[in-house]
Structures are given as C-alpha cells and as structure tokens.
Amino acid sequence: MKRLLKDQTQIILDSIADGVFTVDADLRITSFNRAAEKITSVKKEEAQGRHCWEVFKASICEKSCALKETMKTGKQIVNQSIFIVNLEGERVPISISTALLKDGSGKVIGGVETFRDLTLVEALRKELSGHHTFFDIISKNSEMQRLFGLLEQVSEGETTILLEGESGTGKELFAKAIHSLSPRKGGPMITINCGSLPDTLLESEIFGYKAGAFTDAKKDKPGRLALAEGGTVFLDEIGDISPALQVRLLRVLQDKVYEPLGSTKSEKADVRIVTATNKNLEKLIKEGKFRHDLYYRINVVKLVLPPLRDRKEDIPLLAEHFIRKYTRLIGKDIQGLSPEVLPVLMSHDYPGNVRELENIIEYATVVCKNSLIGVDHLPDYFHSKLDMVATAVADENSDKGLSLDEMEKSVIYEMLRKNQWNRKRTANQMGIHPSTLWRKLKRLNINTPKQDGRTKNP
C-alpha cells in the first residue's frame, strides 16, 4: 500500500509543470519530479541523495539558502526570483516557493521547494525593454522617441549639435549615442566639462600647450582637440566658458584650426563638436555673457531633452533598470519595488532628474534587506513627504491612521489634480494602463469632478 501511494504521488508530481523536489532534515534530495529534470538538465537518479546546493548551484545557495531558512524559521517563501546554473553552465531564471514537510505527529522531517522556469518571461521582458532602449537611453516617452529618430538622422553628418536640458537629463548619453551613430565612431570621444575647470586650465586642456608656454610647462602637452583626432569632442556646460575662450572656440568651429598655448603654428582640428548646456544661452546673449556668433555656430541642430517630471511614464522602466544595475554591483537579490513605492516615486518632481532617481534607487538597494524595496528604504526626504500626506489624511479623519490605501489614494488624487483630472495623462505618468487607473479609482473610492478633461484633453 505504501509503495502504491508513493508511485501515485510521483505520478502527480510528474504531471505538474513546475519543478518540485523534497529534502530530508540534512537537505539531501529525496524526490525530484520530471519538470525539475527538464529545467535543471539533471536526472532524478543523479539528484536524489545529493545536497540541494550541489544540484542547483543557485545565486542564493551559498549566502542564504531559501529552503534552509524555511526549515530553520518555519516561514514559507513565496515566488522569490533567483538564478540557477544547469548542466550546460547556463544561468536559468526561476521563481521559488518553499514549505515544511512534517510527519503525523507534527515533527519537521524535511522541506519541499517548487520552482518555475522564467526563461520565457525574462526573454519577453528583455524584448520589451529593447523597444524602449536606445544606446543605453531608456524611455517610452513620445518626445524622447521622437528625439531617438532625430539622432539617427543628425548623427550621420558633421553637423554641430547643441543638447539643451536640465542637469541629470542624460545629455552625455545623447552625446555618446551621436558619436556611436556617426562615421567617426571608430575614433575617440573626448568629454570636457567646461564648468568644472578654471578658465586658464580649461584653455590648456582644450588646446594643449608647448614647452615654455608658462612656468610649469616643461614639455609639450597635447590638448583634448588633438587627443580626439578623427573622433568627437563633447563640450559639456558650454554656457560656463569665458568670452575670451569663446573667441578661440569660434575659430575652431569656423576654420577647423587652433593654436596650442605658446605656439605660432596652427593645428588642424579633425573633430566633430557636440555641445551641451543646462542654461538659457539666448538669455546669456542678451546679458552680454555669450557671443551670438558662437551660439549660431553650435546651434545648427538643437535637441531639447525633457526633464523627468515631464516624462513620468519612464520612472517604472528606469527604476527597474537601476535596481538590476545596483543589485548586480552589490550582490543582492532584490526583485523590484513593493506596490506602495511606485506611487510615491511617481508623485515626486525630480529636480535632479534621472540622476536623482538613480541615486534614490542606489540608496534603496544598499539599505534594503528584503527581496522588495519598500517605502522605508527610500531616502529621508521622502519620509517627510509621506508624513505630510499622513497629516493631511489625519486632518480629514482624525480617528483613522494612515494606511497604504490612504497613502495611495492621496498620491493618485494629487497626480490627477496636477493633470487637470485627465485620467489618460495621469495613467501615462504612473506607467499603468488607463483601465488599471480606473479600477484603482473605483477601489479607493476616488471621486473626480464631472469635467475630468477626458473629452477636452484626450
């Protein structure tokens, strides 16, 4: 009878699409179903009797074995995403769940783990991500997609390009994309931050100098223009250069020649110049701080990069990208954001743009000790914002505390108000489908004005 029951159990386990295995109290495998064989490429006969970490070689086996943790604490683990290594040496993404095995008297005699192959899910995620990625620039915003198309066109020639946008919007990434798409991609790309060096040092950095040009010039030193021969020079924060340096740079753009400091001989500048600024150059021209003739030389093609607050639909994509980046760097297994975090991130205006979001996620991955980033893992200034929301909710109903639903309700209501009650625009900023937003409005009992802007502002 016992043998018949065991055979029936194995038949049931083999009919399940997910991998299933059990272990004894010493973490030695006692059963291994057919799906487990397929996912790991390990036969049941080879797996049984061995320690589970010898078979799976998973990303958490050495540090924090999920099954061992469950047997130690009695707490189940549900749908934790990890990687295992199969017999071919390939990394296979899986999600795992664990539980205890007990005998008739309630004594723990082992554990069971189920795991699901996420290879197809991961492939689809990468394919979807690829549609929104352009030379390491991540965006599904319509204006950014338009700029991606323009980049491919303007990168082909030698045209000087001006990138305009706030700090942290990704101007250097755009400059790198221009270089990579251009006929000069085989040459070097040299970046000069015009705002980080004093004027005299910046001049010698750009043009180089000859021995004896000044007291400490013991030998010739080539400038960045010479080092970028055949490639691209990216002049970041060009609005910070002095009028005297603007004159010298104008000659490079007009005549493609320059003189190193201390030299009487002109050098040819075989480079393409891409510039960037976070300042209003037209305003600087009116104030007499920037030459109008230089402006017209660098402003042949101008690409204006939108700030993150104007493309909030990119926040979920960017957050996922930065989580993957920093979990790899610090060796953690953080799978993403907990549900209450995204509305908080979406409600922030990001004066530091994408760079600020990256810093937020980097901080969160460092302090997070769980598989999901929670509100408690965000920097302190988010907590003060949440306290303000809590106070507002408490004022409305002093008998209630702030629940996650109330916090989400306040955030969504505020985003709707900022978007003049336009649901489609709000859903885009939140990175969700309009029907999902509609369901949230119903669930959270959010009442919007009758004139919600859907017909007037589609």
C-alpha positions as a Python dict, from the first residue, in 0.01 Angstrom:
ca = {
    (1, 'M'): (0, 0, 0),
    (2, 'K'): (284, 237, 91),
    (3, 'R'): (456, 160, -241),
    (4, 'L'): (133, 228, -433),
    (5, 'L'): (87, 561, -254),
    (6, 'K'): (446, 661, -335),
    (7, 'D'): (401, 575, -703),
    (8, 'Q'): (77, 774, -720),
    (9, 'T'): (247, 1072, -555),
    (10, 'Q'): (528, 1058, -813),
    (11, 'I'): (275, 1044, -1099),
    (12, 'I'): (103, 1353, -962),
    (13, 'L'): (433, 1537, -918),
    (14, 'D'): (544, 1446, -1272),
    (15, 'S'): (222, 1592, -1415),
    (16, 'I'): (297, 1935, -1266),
    (17, 'A'): (456, 2193, -1498),
    (18, 'D'): (661, 2345, -1214),
    (19, 'G'): (972, 2179, -1081),
    (20, 'V'): (923, 2014, -742),
    (21, 'F'): (1175, 1848, -510),
    (22, 'T'): (1181, 1746, -146),
    (23, 'V'): (1468, 1720, 102),
    (24, 'D'): (1523, 1548, 435),
    (25, 'A'): (1641, 1717, 753),
    (26, 'D'): (2000, 1722, 620),
    (27, 'L'): (1891, 1897, 298),
    (28, 'R'): (1952, 1586, 89),
    (29, 'I'): (1711, 1547, -203),
    (30, 'T'): (1453, 1270, -152),
    (31, 'S'): (1232, 1329, -460),
    (32, 'F'): (1270, 1511, -791),
    (33, 'N'): (991, 1545, -1047),
    (34, 'R'): (1006, 1545, -1427),
    (35, 'A'): (978, 1925, -1463),
    (36, 'A'): (1275, 1961, -1225),
    (37, 'E'): (1475, 1731, -1452),
    (38, 'K'): (1385, 1939, -1757),
    (39, 'I'): (1467, 2277, -1601),
    (40, 'T'): (1798, 2169, -1443),
    (41, 'S'): (1903, 1909, -1707),
    (42, 'V'): (1974, 1677, -1409),
    (43, 'K'): (1822, 1328, -1399),
    (44, 'K'): (1622, 1221, -1094),
    (45, 'E'): (1860, 935, -1022),
    (46, 'E'): (2157, 1177, -1019),
    (47, 'A'): (1980, 1430, -796),
    (48, 'Q'): (1841, 1201, -526),
    (49, 'G'): (2068, 1163, -224),
    (50, 'R'): (2270, 1477, -300),
    (51, 'H'): (2254, 1807, -116),
    (52, 'C'): (2024, 2053, -294),
    (53, 'W'): (2301, 2313, -343),
    (54, 'E'): (2512, 2057, -531),
    (55, 'V'): (2233, 2019, -787),
    (56, 'F'): (2106, 2373, -824),
    (57, 'K'): (2412, 2598, -785),
    (58, 'A'): (2170, 2885, -731),
    (59, 'S'): (2254, 3251, -672),
    (60, 'I'): (2139, 3227, -308),
    (61, 'C'): (2271, 2880, -219),
    (62, 'E'): (2596, 3000, -62),
    (63, 'K'): (2461, 3308, 119),
    (64, 'S'): (2101, 3241, 219),
    (65, 'C'): (1951, 2909, 112),
    (66, 'A'): (1574, 2962, 96),
    (67, 'L'): (1485, 2604, 193),
    (68, 'K'): (1732, 2603, 481),
    (69, 'E'): (1585, 2934, 604),
    (70, 'T'): (1231, 2791, 590),
    (71, 'M'): (1335, 2480, 785),
    (72, 'K'): (1508, 2699, 1043),
    (73, 'T'): (1234, 2960, 1093),
    (74, 'G'): (922, 2775, 977),
    (75, 'K'): (835, 3067, 746),
    (76, 'Q'): (737, 2992, 388),
    (77, 'I'): (896, 3175, 96),
    (78, 'V'): (669, 3256, -198),
    (79, 'N'): (776, 3341, -555),
    (80, 'Q'): (1131, 3459, -485),
    (81, 'S'): (1320, 3514, -812),
    (82, 'I'): (1674, 3372, -839),
    (83, 'F'): (1908, 3215, -1094),
    (84, 'I'): (2027, 2855, -1108),
    (85, 'V'): (2302, 2705, -1326),
    (86, 'N'): (2211, 2398, -1535),
    (87, 'L'): (2446, 2124, -1655),
    (88, 'E'): (2533, 2324, -1968),
    (89, 'G'): (2656, 2609, -1745),
    (90, 'E'): (2366, 2834, -1850),
    (91, 'R'): (2202, 3069, -1598),
    (92, 'V'): (1831, 2990, -1577),
    (93, 'P'): (1596, 3247, -1412),
    (94, 'I'): (1342, 3080, -1183),
    (95, 'S'): (1098, 3175, -908),
    (96, 'I'): (1092, 2954, -597),
    (97, 'S'): (848, 2879, -316),
    (98, 'T'): (925, 2672, -7),
    (99, 'A'): (732, 2490, 269),
    (100, 'L'): (796, 2246, 554),
    (101, 'L'): (731, 1871, 547),
    (102, 'K'): (600, 1724, 875),
    (103, 'D'): (517, 1373, 991),
    (104, 'G'): (188, 1267, 1156),
    (105, 'S'): (298, 1400, 1492),
    (106, 'G'): (387, 1742, 1354),
    (107, 'K'): (763, 1694, 1366),
    (108, 'V'): (958, 1861, 1084),
    (109, 'I'): (1117, 1590, 871),
    (110, 'G'): (1225, 1798, 572),
    (111, 'G'): (1114, 2056, 321),
    (112, 'V'): (965, 2099, -25),
    (113, 'E'): (1052, 2353, -289),
    (114, 'T'): (869, 2433, -610),
    (115, 'F'): (1029, 2637, -885),
    (116, 'R'): (908, 2785, -1212),
    (117, 'D'): (1121, 2846, -1522),
    (118, 'L'): (1111, 3220, -1603),
    (119, 'T'): (1328, 3200, -1915),
    (120, 'L'): (1042, 3296, -2148),
    (121, 'V'): (925, 3573, -1913),
    (122, 'E'): (1280, 3710, -1893),
    (123, 'A'): (1316, 3697, -2273),
    (124, 'L'): (988, 3885, -2320),
    (125, 'R'): (1094, 4143, -2061),
    (126, 'K'): (1423, 4199, -2242),
    (127, 'E'): (1244, 4228, -2576),
    (128, 'L'): (1001, 4483, -2431),
    (129, 'S'): (1290, 4671, -2269),
    (130, 'G'): (1470, 4673, -2603),
    (131, 'H'): (1182, 4864, -2760),
    (132, 'H'): (1235, 5140, -2505),
    (133, 'T'): (1616, 5147, -2506),
    (134, 'F'): (1833, 5347, -2744),
    (135, 'F'): (2210, 5333, -2687),
    (136, 'D'): (2162, 5297, -2308),
    (137, 'I'): (1896, 5573, -2303),
    (138, 'I'): (1575, 5428, -2159),
    (139, 'S'): (1241, 5588, -2241),
    (140, 'K'): (896, 5514, -2379),
    (141, 'N'): (800, 5883, -2373),
    (142, 'S'): (676, 6003, -2713),
    (143, 'E'): (902, 6311, -2718),
    (144, 'M'): (1207, 6103, -2630),
    (145, 'Q'): (1116, 5852, -2902),
    (146, 'R'): (1099, 6144, -3147),
    (147, 'L'): (1446, 6254, -3037),
    (148, 'F'): (1577, 5898, -3090),
    (149, 'G'): (1459, 5920, -3451),
    (150, 'L'): (1624, 6261, -3495),
    (151, 'L'): (1951, 6132, -3351),
    (152, 'E'): (1981, 5872, -3624),
    (153, 'Q'): (1939, 6142, -3890),
    (154, 'V'): (2163, 6416, -3749),
    (155, 'S'): (2443, 6180, -3640),
    (156, 'E'): (2532, 6079, -3996),
    (157, 'G'): (2698, 6408, -4098),
    (158, 'E'): (2943, 6654, -3945),
    (159, 'T'): (2680, 6900, -3819),
    (160, 'T'): (2749, 7065, -3484),
    (161, 'I'): (2479, 6967, -3233),
    (162, 'L'): (2362, 7152, -2921),
    (163, 'L'): (2200, 6943, -2646),
    (164, 'E'): (1987, 7153, -2413),
    (165, 'G'): (1837, 7027, -2090),
    (166, 'E'): (1846, 7041, -1713),
    (167, 'S'): (2124, 6871, -1517),
    (168, 'G'): (2068, 6498, -1493),
    (169, 'T'): (1855, 6459, -1809),
    (170, 'G'): (2115, 6244, -1988),
    (171, 'K'): (2294, 6488, -2219),
    (172, 'E'): (2618, 6289, -2207),
    (173, 'L'): (2433, 5969, -2301),
    (174, 'F'): (2290, 6152, -2603),
    (175, 'A'): (2638, 6274, -2697),
    (176, 'K'): (2770, 5917, -2679),
    (177, 'A'): (2481, 5797, -2896),
    (178, 'I'): (2561, 6066, -3155),
    (179, 'H'): (2924, 5956, -3164),
    (180, 'S'): (2830, 5586, -3186),
    (181, 'L'): (2595, 5652, -3478),
    (182, 'S'): (2836, 5875, -3669),
    (183, 'P'): (3102, 5788, -3930),
    (184, 'R'): (3355, 5885, -3660),
    (185, 'K'): (3251, 5603, -3425),
    (186, 'G'): (3587, 5430, -3481),
    (187, 'G'): (3767, 5734, -3340),
    (188, 'P'): (3787, 5855, -2978),
    (189, 'M'): (3519, 6050, -2796),
    (190, 'I'): (3662, 6307, -2555),
    (191, 'T'): (3441, 6479, -2295),
    (192, 'I'): (3528, 6818, -2144),
    (193, 'N'): (3319, 6960, -1859),
    (194, 'C'): (3357, 7333, -1913),
    (195, 'G'): (3205, 7418, -1577),
    (196, 'S'): (3445, 7213, -1365),
    (197, 'L'): (3777, 7386, -1453),
    (198, 'P'): (3907, 7741, -1411),
    (199, 'D'): (3933, 7935, -1736),
    (200, 'T'): (4313, 7922, -1774),
    (201, 'L'): (4328, 7549, -1705),
    (202, 'L'): (4031, 7481, -1933),
    (203, 'E'): (4206, 7660, -2221),
    (204, 'S'): (4521, 7447, -2187),
    (205, 'E'): (4306, 7133, -2154),
    (206, 'I'): (4121, 7204, -2479),
    (207, 'F'): (4407, 7337, -2694),
    (208, 'G'): (4717, 7193, -2525),
    (209, 'Y'): (5045, 7380, -2486),
    (210, 'K'): (5407, 7391, -2595),
    (211, 'A'): (5708, 7364, -2367),
    (212, 'G'): (5785, 7704, -2215),
    (213, 'A'): (5434, 7843, -2269),
    (214, 'F'): (5424, 7911, -1893),
    (215, 'T'): (5640, 7844, -1587),
    (216, 'D'): (5549, 7478, -1527),
    (217, 'A'): (5529, 7380, -1897),
    (218, 'K'): (5841, 7159, -1910),
    (219, 'K'): (5733, 6973, -2225),
    (220, 'D'): (5467, 6974, -2492),
    (221, 'K'): (5124, 6852, -2391),
    (222, 'P'): (4851, 6775, -2649),
    (223, 'G'): (4506, 6916, -2575),
    (224, 'R'): (4173, 6738, -2593),
    (225, 'L'): (4125, 6853, -2955),
    (226, 'A'): (4441, 6669, -3052),
    (227, 'L'): (4350, 6360, -2847),
    (228, 'A'): (4011, 6346, -3021),
    (229, 'E'): (4167, 6343, -3369),
    (230, 'G'): (3926, 6165, -3608),
    (231, 'G'): (3656, 6145, -3340),
    (232, 'T'): (3418, 6362, -3137),
    (233, 'V'): (3469, 6632, -2873),
    (234, 'F'): (3181, 6677, -2629),
    (235, 'L'): (3185, 7020, -2462),
    (236, 'D'): (2951, 6991, -2165),
    (237, 'E'): (2816, 7303, -1991),
    (238, 'I'): (2942, 7529, -2269),
    (239, 'G'): (2745, 7820, -2121),
    (240, 'D'): (3009, 7848, -1847),
    (241, 'I'): (3308, 7940, -2068),
    (242, 'S'): (3452, 8293, -2064),
    (243, 'P'): (3418, 8543, -2354),
    (244, 'A'): (3791, 8511, -2432),
    (245, 'L'): (3767, 8134, -2464),
    (246, 'Q'): (3451, 8170, -2669),
    (247, 'V'): (3654, 8361, -2933),
    (248, 'R'): (3912, 8083, -2959),
    (249, 'L'): (3644, 7817, -2979),
    (250, 'L'): (3462, 8010, -3252),
    (251, 'R'): (3771, 7983, -3473),
    (252, 'V'): (3778, 7605, -3426),
    (253, 'L'): (3417, 7583, -3540),
    (254, 'Q'): (3460, 7824, -3831),
    (255, 'D'): (3800, 7727, -3969),
    (256, 'K'): (3871, 7388, -3805),
    (257, 'V'): (4210, 7515, -3683),
    (258, 'Y'): (4358, 7623, -3347),
    (259, 'E'): (4692, 7710, -3186),
    (260, 'P'): (4817, 7538, -2869),
    (261, 'L'): (4928, 7781, -2597),
    (262, 'G'): (5277, 7911, -2671),
    (263, 'S'): (5265, 7804, -3037),
    (264, 'T'): (5274, 8022, -3350),
    (265, 'K'): (5174, 7736, -3578),
    (266, 'S'): (4812, 7643, -3642),
    (267, 'E'): (4697, 7285, -3592),
    (268, 'K'): (4414, 7122, -3785),
    (269, 'A'): (4112, 7016, -3576),
    (270, 'D'): (3979, 6698, -3737),
    (271, 'V'): (3696, 6657, -3489),
    (272, 'R'): (3321, 6682, -3468),
    (273, 'I'): (3197, 6904, -3187),
    (274, 'V'): (2887, 6830, -2979),
    (275, 'T'): (2795, 7080, -2707),
    (276, 'A'): (2554, 7078, -2416),
    (277, 'T'): (2416, 7328, -2166),
    (278, 'N'): (2169, 7348, -1880),
    (279, 'K'): (2147, 7726, -1920),
    (280, 'N'): (1938, 7951, -2142),
    (281, 'L'): (2201, 8065, -2394),
    (282, 'E'): (1966, 8316, -2560),
    (283, 'K'): (1924, 8487, -2224),
    (284, 'L'): (2303, 8488, -2175),
    (285, 'I'): (2341, 8654, -2518),
    (286, 'K'): (2103, 8934, -2413),
    (287, 'E'): (2306, 8978, -2093),
    (288, 'G'): (2629, 9002, -2297),
    (289, 'K'): (2774, 8686, -2143),
    (290, 'F'): (2765, 8464, -2454),
    (291, 'R'): (2862, 8551, -2812),
    (292, 'H'): (2575, 8539, -3058),
    (293, 'D'): (2805, 8428, -3342),
    (294, 'L'): (2928, 8130, -3136),
    (295, 'Y'): (2570, 8046, -3046),
    (296, 'Y'): (2471, 8030, -3413),
    (297, 'R'): (2771, 7805, -3484),
    (298, 'I'): (2686, 7550, -3215),
    (299, 'N'): (2310, 7575, -3263),
    (300, 'V'): (2291, 7424, -3613),
    (301, 'V'): (2085, 7139, -3468),
    (302, 'K'): (1935, 7178, -3120),
    (303, 'L'): (1787, 6886, -2929),
    (304, 'V'): (1594, 6980, -2613),
    (305, 'L'): (1584, 6695, -2360),
    (306, 'P'): (1265, 6689, -2149),
    (307, 'P'): (1303, 6673, -1769),
    (308, 'L'): (1191, 6358, -1588),
    (309, 'R'): (887, 6535, -1439),
    (310, 'D'): (754, 6570, -1797),
    (311, 'R'): (803, 6200, -1878),
    (312, 'K'): (700, 6025, -1559),
    (313, 'E'): (586, 5720, -1755),
    (314, 'D'): (959, 5637, -1773),
    (315, 'I'): (1000, 5612, -1394),
    (316, 'P'): (899, 5242, -1366),
    (317, 'L'): (1133, 5148, -1656),
    (318, 'L'): (1422, 5348, -1514),
    (319, 'A'): (1367, 5220, -1159),
    (320, 'E'): (1374, 4859, -1281),
    (321, 'H'): (1691, 4928, -1480),
    (322, 'F'): (1870, 5085, -1181),
    (323, 'I'): (1757, 4804, -948),
    (324, 'R'): (1912, 4546, -1183),
    (325, 'K'): (2228, 4757, -1212),
    (326, 'Y'): (2290, 4804, -840),
    (327, 'T'): (2181, 4457, -727),
    (328, 'R'): (2445, 4316, -962),
    (329, 'L'): (2707, 4558, -826),
    (330, 'I'): (2643, 4483, -459),
    (331, 'G'): (2547, 4118, -497),
    (332, 'K'): (2191, 4130, -360),
    (333, 'D'): (1876, 3953, -480),
    (334, 'I'): (1632, 4245, -486),
    (335, 'Q'): (1348, 4173, -728),
    (336, 'G'): (1183, 4513, -758),
    (337, 'L'): (959, 4766, -585),
    (338, 'S'): (682, 4679, -341),
    (339, 'P'): (338, 4804, -459),
    (340, 'E'): (325, 5107, -230),
    (341, 'V'): (660, 5250, -351),
    (342, 'L'): (580, 5329, -713),
    (343, 'P'): (302, 5583, -640),
    (344, 'V'): (543, 5761, -404),
    (345, 'L'): (815, 5774, -670),
    (346, 'M'): (565, 5888, -932),
    (347, 'S'): (448, 6179, -715),
    (348, 'H'): (800, 6327, -684),
    (349, 'D'): (906, 6606, -926),
    (350, 'Y'): (1279, 6513, -950),
    (351, 'P'): (1465, 6844, -965),
    (352, 'G'): (1777, 6630, -1019),
    (353, 'N'): (1604, 6435, -1300),
    (354, 'V'): (1722, 6084, -1395),
    (355, 'R'): (2041, 6122, -1192),
    (356, 'E'): (1833, 6186, -879),
    (357, 'L'): (1617, 5878, -943),
    (358, 'E'): (1932, 5669, -988),
    (359, 'N'): (2069, 5797, -656),
    (360, 'I'): (1738, 5712, -485),
    (361, 'I'): (1743, 5355, -617),
    (362, 'E'): (2112, 5310, -534),
    (363, 'Y'): (2043, 5418, -174),
    (364, 'A'): (1739, 5190, -153),
    (365, 'T'): (1929, 4883, -276),
    (366, 'V'): (2204, 4944, -19),
    (367, 'V'): (1967, 4967, 281),
    (368, 'C'): (1711, 4708, 162),
    (369, 'K'): (1743, 4369, 333),
    (370, 'N'): (1436, 4213, 170),
    (371, 'S'): (1355, 4095, -181),
    (372, 'L'): (1144, 4408, -249),
    (373, 'I'): (1222, 4775, -192),
    (374, 'G'): (971, 4931, 47),
    (375, 'V'): (884, 5288, 143),
    (376, 'D'): (1115, 5258, 447),
    (377, 'H'): (1410, 5209, 212),
    (378, 'L'): (1364, 5546, 38),
    (379, 'P'): (1578, 5847, 142),
    (380, 'D'): (1469, 6055, 441),
    (381, 'Y'): (1317, 6340, 239),
    (382, 'F'): (1053, 6100, 107),
    (383, 'H'): (955, 6016, 464),
    (384, 'S'): (890, 6383, 538),
    (385, 'K'): (665, 6399, 228),
    (386, 'L'): (479, 6090, 348),
    (387, 'D'): (441, 6249, 692),
    (388, 'M'): (277, 6548, 522),
    (389, 'V'): (36, 6315, 343),
    (390, 'A'): (-30, 6135, 671),
    (391, 'T'): (-106, 6467, 843),
    (392, 'A'): (-344, 6569, 563),
    (393, 'V'): (-528, 6238, 587),
    (394, 'A'): (-535, 6258, 966),
    (395, 'D'): (-682, 6609, 947),
    (396, 'E'): (-961, 6480, 726),
    (397, 'N'): (-1037, 6193, 962),
    (398, 'S'): (-859, 6214, 1294),
    (399, 'D'): (-987, 5875, 1408),
    (400, 'K'): (-800, 5694, 1133),
    (401, 'G'): (-431, 5621, 1091),
    (402, 'L'): (-258, 5633, 752),
    (403, 'S'): (-295, 5304, 568),
    (404, 'L'): (-122, 5213, 243),
    (405, 'D'): (-455, 5255, 60),
    (406, 'E'): (-498, 5605, 203),
    (407, 'M'): (-144, 5698, 104),
    (408, 'E'): (-200, 5565, -248),
    (409, 'K'): (-533, 5746, -267),
    (410, 'S'): (-374, 6078, -172),
    (411, 'V'): (-91, 6037, -423),
    (412, 'I'): (-327, 5944, -710),
    (413, 'Y'): (-565, 6227, -625),
    (414, 'E'): (-277, 6477, -626),
    (415, 'M'): (-149, 6349, -964),
    (416, 'L'): (-499, 6374, -1112),
    (417, 'R'): (-531, 6730, -984),
    (418, 'K'): (-194, 6829, -1135),
    (419, 'N'): (-308, 6680, -1468),
    (420, 'Q'): (-639, 6872, -1456),
    (421, 'W'): (-823, 6544, -1387),
    (422, 'N'): (-710, 6392, -1718),
    (423, 'R'): (-708, 6016, -1650),
    (424, 'K'): (-519, 5914, -1961),
    (425, 'R'): (-234, 6156, -1894),
    (426, 'T'): (-224, 6055, -1526),
    (427, 'A'): (-212, 5686, -1617),
    (428, 'N'): (75, 5752, -1858),
    (429, 'Q'): (270, 5933, -1587),
    (430, 'M'): (206, 5646, -1345),
    (431, 'G'): (323, 5394, -1603),
    (432, 'I'): (-7, 5199, -1594),
    (433, 'H'): (-293, 5136, -1836),
    (434, 'P'): (-591, 5376, -1812),
    (435, 'S'): (-819, 5082, -1725),
    (436, 'T'): (-589, 4998, -1432),
    (437, 'L'): (-620, 5357, -1309),
    (438, 'W'): (-999, 5334, -1345),
    (439, 'R'): (-1003, 5020, -1126),
    (440, 'K'): (-788, 5198, -867),
    (441, 'L'): (-1031, 5492, -863),
    (442, 'K'): (-1320, 5252, -801),
    (443, 'R'): (-1134, 5050, -536),
    (444, 'L'): (-1008, 5356, -349),
    (445, 'N'): (-1340, 5541, -392),
    (446, 'I'): (-1173, 5846, -552),
    (447, 'N'): (-1433, 6091, -680),
    (448, 'T'): (-1321, 6326, -957),
    (449, 'P'): (-1502, 6635, -1093),
    (450, 'K'): (-1758, 6570, -1366),
    (451, 'Q'): (-1547, 6772, -1612),
    (452, 'D'): (-1244, 6544, -1583),
    (453, 'G'): (-1077, 6655, -1906),
    (454, 'R'): (-1111, 6327, -2092),
    (455, 'T'): (-1302, 6478, -2381),
    (456, 'K'): (-1144, 6821, -2376),
    (457, 'N'): (-784, 6699, -2328),
    (458, 'P'): (-765, 6344, -2471),
}
